[in-house]
Amino acid sequence: MAKKRSKENPDTGVVLKERTERKTKRPRMYRVLIHNDDYTTMEFVVRLLQVVFHRTENEAVEIMLHIHNKGVGVAGVYTYEVAETKVAQVHMLARQADCPLVASMEPEEDPDAER
């Protein structure tokens, strides 16, 4: 049976690699953006925000007005895979309704990144 190597006698035993503590890193988050256009109705955008992004009616109206006035607005912030799915859902529902609505995603600033 192998003995653990000790400081007193380093030539005996088994060498064990010391395990370092690793902190689990939070996944990078992505903003899902909805872009304004001249054809998609405000009502459609509000309903889309409620169905796809689970926003209350008041939140959806507020986001829709921001999109309408500023040209683009954040519908939600998610991990990459979820954001990608939300963008695809927006495009699918918009095409089904014959709307040219566009959604995109962009990474949020990484607070853990070194500057």
C-alpha positions in Angstrom: 0.0 0.0 0.0 1.4 3.4 -1.0 1.9 6.0 1.6 1.2 9.7 1.2 4.4 11.6 0.6 5.3 13.7 3.6 7.5 16.7 4.1 9.8 14.7 6.4 10.4 12.0 3.8 9.6 13.2 0.3 10.9 10.0 -1.4 8.1 7.8 -0.1 4.4 7.5 -0.9 2.1 8.8 -3.7 2.3 12.3 -5.1 -1.2 13.9 -4.9 -1.9 16.9 -7.0 -3.4 19.7 -4.9 -6.8 20.7 -6.0 -7.3 24.4 -6.5 -10.7 25.9 -5.8 -12.5 27.1 -9.0 -15.3 29.6 -8.9 -18.1 28.8 -11.3 -18.2 31.6 -13.8 -21.5 33.1 -14.7 -22.4 32.6 -18.4 -22.2 35.7 -20.6 -25.6 37.4 -21.1 -27.1 38.7 -24.3 -29.6 41.4 -24.9 -32.4 40.6 -27.4 -33.2 43.7 -29.4 -36.3 44.5 -31.3 -35.9 47.0 -34.2 -38.5 49.5 -35.3 -40.0 49.4 -38.8 -42.7 51.3 -40.6 -45.1 48.4 -41.1 -45.4 46.2 -38.0 -48.3 47.4 -35.8 -47.8 48.5 -32.3 -50.4 46.0 -31.2 -48.4 43.1 -32.7 -45.2 44.2 -31.0 -47.0 44.4 -27.6 -48.5 41.0 -28.1 -45.2 39.5 -29.2 -43.5 41.0 -26.0 -46.2 39.4 -23.9 -46.0 35.9 -25.6 -42.3 35.5 -26.3 -40.8 37.5 -23.5 -43.5 37.0 -20.8 -43.9 40.8 -20.2 -47.0 42.2 -18.5 -49.1 44.4 -20.7 -47.8 47.6 -19.1 -44.1 46.4 -19.5 -44.8 45.5 -23.1 -46.4 48.8 -23.9 -43.5 50.7 -22.3 -40.9 48.6 -24.3 -42.9 49.0 -27.5 -43.1 52.8 -27.1 -39.3 52.9 -26.5 -38.8 50.9 -29.7 -41.1 53.2 -31.6 -39.5 56.4 -30.4 -35.8 55.3 -30.3 -35.7 52.8 -33.2 -34.6 49.8 -31.1 -35.3 48.4 -27.6 -34.3 45.6 -25.3 -36.9 42.9 -25.0 -34.9 40.9 -22.5 -31.5 39.6 -21.4 -30.7 35.9 -21.6 -27.9 33.4 -22.0 -26.7 32.9 -25.6 -28.9 29.8 -26.4 -32.0 31.3 -24.9 -31.5 34.7 -26.6 -30.9 32.9 -29.9 -34.2 31.0 -29.5 -36.1 34.2 -28.7 -34.7 35.9 -31.8 -35.8 32.9 -33.9 -39.3 33.0 -32.3 -39.7 36.7 -33.1 -38.7 36.1 -36.7 -41.0 33.1 -37.1 -44.1 34.9 -35.6 -43.4 38.1 -37.6 -43.2 36.1 -40.8 -46.4 34.2 -40.0 -48.1 37.6 -39.6 -46.4 39.0 -42.8 -44.5 41.6 -40.7 -40.9 42.7 -41.5 -40.1 42.9 -37.8 -36.4 42.3 -37.0 -34.8 41.1 -33.8 -31.1 40.7 -33.0 -28.9 40.0 -30.0 -25.8 41.5 -28.6 -23.5 40.6 -25.7 -23.8 42.5 -22.5 -20.6 44.0 -21.1 -18.8 41.3 -19.1 -18.4 42.7 -15.5 -15.7 40.1 -14.8 -13.6 41.0 -17.9 -10.2 42.7 -17.2 -9.8 46.1 -18.7 
